[in-house]
């Protein structure tokens, strides 16, 4: 068996199909290798390009420990070359797909660049991604297997829908002064689907919500139910591009409901991705009284404006000063206390 036959035998039909599918992607169609340059290339990567030591270490991690990564990367290059799955990353760099599949269904890419050093091969392997920074299909399979092997405890009933708690949140200052923009609200209304069908809930967020409930519940079922109620009754608020809604779990303060924040997924164009994702789950216990208002809970101050004026008249003349970031001094005259407000 010659080297070409050996390399081809390393890839199965699914591997070849993944590499072939890359050639149909827009980024490959729009940046083909010019015919003149293509004629200078070889389908034998090891005769074409130098593989630096640092790249070899990354290749070993990418292809998997104990495997002949040099033969595997050679087989991937040969297949990509034969399928026309090469693209110009820039004027001096060519990218090509491997048979390693990412979680989004696309192939992991490697790159070769022109070698400026004299006396060596014309190209060198210039880019191998760090596998720890990627989510690969094989990782998802391994995680799913580990999850399937965990002992399954029966799910407990969902907590009752806390309509009074939703009403309390709706009447709070956060919800009254931070409504969801009409365009976003109309978009969410138009989904006309269960929460989990358009919002990605990671395992981490799923476990957070279950932990706050302190019972083994079906978190997606809870989110589907409570989102439907929150959207229908407009118990939603908006903050920095996030839509926030409560769920029927009480925080440690014993009153306020836990809130779930969702935002648009910037990678929603990836195959299989959902347009929104849960980005934060808030279980922080709120202060029942704002610090600046605590005095009024136990002290009667009469007419507040009159009280402040009286204090200003009694105060000794002195100046309080602070420095801003630009080191310009800002002074407060104690005799003008009527201009200082409690927050």
C-alpha positions in Angstrom: 0.0 0.0 0.0 1.5 3.4 -1.0 1.4 6.5 1.2 -1.6 8.0 -0.7 -3.7 4.8 -0.2 -2.7 4.7 3.5 -3.7 8.3 4.0 -7.0 7.8 2.3 -7.7 4.8 4.4 -7.5 7.0 7.5 -10.7 8.8 6.6 -14.1 7.4 6.5 -17.0 8.5 4.2 -18.4 10.8 6.9 -14.9 12.5 7.3 -14.8 13.1 3.5 -18.3 14.5 3.4 -17.5 17.0 6.2 -14.4 18.2 4.3 -16.4 18.4 1.0 -19.2 20.4 2.7 -16.7 23.1 3.6 -16.1 23.7 -0.1 -19.7 24.8 -0.4 -19.5 27.4 2.4 -19.7 31.0 1.4 -16.2 31.8 2.8 -14.7 29.1 0.5 -16.8 30.1 -2.5 -15.8 33.7 -2.2 -12.1 33.2 -1.6 -10.8 30.4 -4.0 -7.1 29.8 -4.4 -6.1 31.3 -7.8 -5.4 28.7 -10.5 -1.8 29.8 -10.9 -1.1 29.4 -7.2 -3.1 26.1 -7.1 -0.8 24.7 -9.7 2.2 25.3 -7.5 0.8 23.3 -4.6 1.1 19.6 -3.9 -1.4 17.1 -2.4 1.4 15.9 -0.2 1.4 18.3 2.8 4.7 17.0 4.3 6.6 17.7 1.0 4.8 21.1 0.7 4.9 22.6 4.2 7.1 22.6 7.2 5.3 21.6 10.5 6.8 23.7 13.4 7.3 22.0 16.7 4.7 24.2 18.4 2.2 23.2 15.8 2.9 19.5 16.3 2.0 19.8 20.0 -1.3 21.5 19.0 -2.0 18.9 16.3 -1.5 16.1 18.9 -4.2 17.7 21.2 -6.5 18.3 18.2 -6.5 14.8 16.7 -6.3 13.1 20.1 -3.6 11.5 22.2 -1.9 8.4 20.9 -2.9 9.0 17.3 -0.6 9.5 14.3 -1.5 13.2 13.9 1.1 13.7 11.1 -0.6 11.1 8.9 -4.0 12.4 9.9 -3.3 16.0 9.0 -1.7 14.8 5.7 -4.8 12.8 4.9 -7.0 15.9 5.7 -4.9 18.1 3.4 -5.0 15.6 0.6 -8.8 15.3 0.8 -9.3 19.0 1.0 -6.9 19.5 -2.0 -8.8 16.9 -4.1 -12.2 18.3 -3.1 -11.2 21.9 -3.9 -11.8 22.8 -0.2 -9.1 25.4 0.0 -9.5 29.2 0.5 -7.3 32.2 0.6 -7.4 33.5 4.2 -5.2 36.4 3.2 -2.7 37.1 0.4 -0.1 34.7 1.8 -2.2 32.2 3.8 -4.4 29.2 2.7 -6.9 27.7 5.0 -8.3 24.1 4.7 -10.8 22.0 6.6 -10.0 18.9 8.6 -12.2 15.9 9.4 -12.5 17.1 13.0 -16.1 18.4 13.5 -17.0 21.3 15.7 -20.1 21.4 17.8 -21.8 23.7 15.3 -21.3 21.1 12.5 -18.5 22.8 10.7 -15.0 21.5 10.2 -12.0 22.7 12.2 -9.7 24.7 9.9 -5.9 24.7 9.7 -3.8 27.2 7.7 -0.5 27.1 5.8 1.4 30.3 5.0 4.3 31.2 2.6 7.6 30.5 4.2 9.9 33.5 4.0 12.9 31.6 5.2 15.4 30.5 2.6 16.5 27.0 2.1 13.3 25.3 3.5 10.0 24.3 2.2 7.9 26.9 0.4 5.1 26.8 3.0 4.7 26.1 6.7 1.7 25.2 8.9 1.0 28.6 10.4 -2.3 28.0 12.3 -3.6 25.2 14.5 -6.4 26.2 16.9 -6.0 25.5 20.6 -8.4 22.7 21.3 -9.2 23.9 24.8 -10.7 27.0 23.3 -13.2 25.1 21.1 -16.3 23.0 21.5 -15.9 19.8 19.4 -18.6 17.3 18.4 -16.7 14.6 20.1 -16.8 16.6 23.4 -20.6 16.9 23.1 -20.8 13.1 22.5 -18.7 12.4 25.5 -20.7 14.8 27.7 -24.0 13.2 26.5 -22.6 9.8 27.3 -21.5 10.9 30.8 -24.9 12.5 31.4 -26.7 9.4 30.3 -24.7 7.3 32.7 -25.7 9.4 35.7 -28.3 7.9 38.0 -31.7 9.4 37.1 -33.8 10.7 39.9 -37.5 11.1 39.3 -38.5 14.7 38.6 -40.5 16.5 41.3 -43.6 18.6 40.6 -43.0 22.2 39.5 -43.5 24.9 42.2 -46.9 26.5 42.0 -47.2 29.5 39.7 -46.6 32.5 42.0 -49.0 35.0 40.5 -48.8 37.3 43.5 -45.1 37.3 43.2 -45.3 38.2 39.5 -47.7 41.0 40.3 -45.3 42.4 43.0 -42.4 42.3 40.5 -44.5 44.1 37.9 -45.3 46.9 40.3 -41.6 47.3 41.4 -39.6 50.3 40.3 -37.3 48.1 38.1 -40.2 46.9 36.0 -42.1 50.2 35.9 -39.2 52.3 34.6 -37.5 49.7 32.4 -40.1 48.5 29.9 -39.2 46.2 27.0 -39.0 48.3 23.8 -42.0 47.8 21.6 -40.0 46.3 18.7 -38.5 43.7 20.9 -41.8 42.9 22.5 -43.4 42.4 19.1 -40.6 40.1 18.1 -41.0 38.0 21.2 -44.8 37.9 20.7 -44.3 36.8 17.1 -42.3 33.7 18.2 -45.6 32.1 19.3 -43.6 29.1 20.6 -42.3 27.6 23.8 -39.5 29.4 25.5 -37.1 26.4 25.1 -37.7 26.3 21.3 -36.0 29.7 20.7 -33.9 30.2 23.8 -30.8 28.1 24.5 -30.4 27.1 28.2 -26.9 25.8 29.0 -26.4 23.0 31.4 -24.8 25.5 33.8 -27.9 27.8 33.9 -30.2 24.7 34.1 -28.3 23.5 37.2 -28.4 27.0 38.8 -32.1 27.3 38.6 -32.6 23.7 40.0 -30.2 24.6 42.8 -32.2 27.8 43.7 -35.4 25.7 43.8 -33.6 23.1 45.9 -35.6 20.3 44.3 -35.1 18.1 41.3 -37.5 19.8 38.9 -37.8 19.9 35.1 -36.2 23.4 34.6 -37.2 23.7 31.0 -40.8 23.0 31.9 -40.7 25.7 34.6 -39.2 28.2 32.1 -41.7 27.4 29.4 -44.6 27.9 31.9 -43.4 31.0 33.6 -42.2 32.7 30.4 -45.6 32.2 28.9 -47.2 33.8 31.9 -44.7 36.6 32.1 -45.0 37.5 28.4 -48.8 37.3 28.4 -49.0 39.6 31.4 -46.1 41.8 30.4 -44.1 41.0 33.6 -40.9 41.9 31.7 -38.2 44.5 32.0 -35.3 45.5 29.8 -31.7 46.2 30.7 -28.7 46.7 28.3 -30.1 44.5 25.6 -31.4 41.8 27.9 -35.0 40.8 28.5 -35.6 39.9 32.1 -38.5 38.0 33.7 -39.3 36.3 37.0 -39.8 32.7 37.7 -41.7 31.0 40.6 -38.7 30.6 42.9 -38.3 32.9 45.9 -34.9 34.5 46.7 -33.2 34.3 50.1 -35.0 37.6 51.0 -38.2 35.5 51.2 -40.2 37.9 49.0 -38.5 38.6 45.6 -38.7 36.1 42.8 -35.6 34.8 41.0 -35.1 36.5 37.6 -33.9 35.0 34.4 -32.2 37.2 31.7 -32.1 36.4 28.0 -30.3 38.1 25.2 -29.8 37.5 21.5 -27.1 35.0 20.5 -24.4 36.7 18.4 -23.7 33.4 16.8 -27.3 32.6 15.9 -26.3 32.0 12.3 -24.4 28.8 13.3 -26.2 25.6 12.2 -28.5 24.4 15.0 -28.2 27.6 17.1 -31.1 29.3 18.7 -31.7 33.0 18.3 -31.7 33.8 22.1 -29.9 32.3 25.1 -30.1 32.5 28.9 -27.2 34.7 30.0 -27.9 35.3 33.7 -29.9 34.0 36.6 -30.3 36.5 39.4 -30.8 35.1 43.0 -29.3 38.1 44.8 -31.4 39.1 47.8 -32.6 42.6 47.3 -32.5 45.3 50.0 -36.0 45.9 51.2 -35.4 49.6 51.7 -33.0 51.7 49.7 -30.1 53.0 51.8 -31.0 56.6 51.3 -34.6 56.0 52.5 -33.8 54.0 55.6 -34.0 57.0 57.9 -37.7 57.6 57.1 -38.6 54.1 58.4 -38.0 55.1 62.0 -37.8 58.9 62.1 -40.5 61.5 61.4 -38.8 64.5 59.7 -41.9 66.6 59.1 -41.8 68.6 55.8 -38.6 67.4 54.3 -37.7 70.6 52.5 -38.3 72.7 55.6 -36.2 70.3 57.7 -33.3 70.6 55.3 -33.5 74.4 55.3 -33.5 74.4 59.1 -30.4 72.2 59.1 -28.7 74.4 56.6 -29.2 77.5 58.8 -27.8 75.6 61.9 -24.8 74.2 60.2 -21.4 75.8 60.8 -19.7 77.3 57.8 -17.3 74.8 56.3 -16.4 73.4 52.9 -16.3 69.7 51.9 -14.2 68.8 49.0 -13.5 65.8 46.8 -11.4 65.4 43.7 -12.7 64.1 40.4 -10.7 61.8 38.0 -9.4 65.0 36.4 -8.2 66.1 39.9 -10.4 69.2 39.7 -11.7 69.9 43.2 -15.4 69.9 43.7 -16.6 71.8 46.8 -19.9 71.6 48.7 -20.9 74.4 51.0 -22.5 73.1 54.2 -24.7 76.2 54.3 -26.3 75.1 51.1 -27.5 71.7 52.3 -30.8 72.2 50.4 -29.0 71.3 47.3 -27.9 67.9 48.6 -30.4 65.1 48.2 -30.6 61.7 49.8 -30.3 58.9 47.2 
